[in-house]
């Protein structure tokens, strides 16, 4: 499977020293018969993430400081030699075991984007308290209702993109951080790209603290309003 395709896996990191070696190991384990490369985009982590990646291989594309998700993808894309790009988190909330399913779904459907969804029957979330689940679900339902993108999980960030589609979509995105994922999928939908979904179980980060707090929720709501007005 995937003889002609090459997959560039972009993993943005910030303070993921405890997770990064494991995630890279798992990617290699689950993508044994596919041509791929891993691009770690690290935002100047003070915890030694870069040292670990340097020991692993020349996978690292460092940046001097924390610049945010959207720009991390653009930075990673500059170095991507694949015709498909996978974007996933470094904190093990996105399990690499799903990668073959993303690839298979893309090959079967010819989709421009395959996105992992936590909100269909066989997807789910482990390790979140009720408040966190309600916040995430509420954010998603709100965005669904107002934006109508035809995708069940807007704020998920585990996705496989056709590289040309990703470059096109990313060039029209302006959001930063948490809202960026949502803007990407809404703009893709508006541009008429074919989007397919694969059920995933999202596991809350194993090590370190979650990055979704009150300020992110405010950012999210501001971003939602922005997308409502501009797309």
Secondary structure, 3 states (H helix, E strand, C coil): CCCCCEEEEEEEECCCHHHHHHHHHHHHHHCCCCEEEEEEEEECCCCCHHHHHHHHCCCEEEECCCCCHHHHHHHHHHCCCCCEEEEEECCCCCCHHHHHHHHHHHHHHCCCEEEEECCCCCCEEECCCHHHHHHHHHHHHHHHHHHCCCCCCCCCCCEEEEHHHHHHHHHCCCCCCHHHHHHHHHHHHHCCCCEEEEECEEECCCCCCCCCCHHHHHHHHHHHHHHHHHC
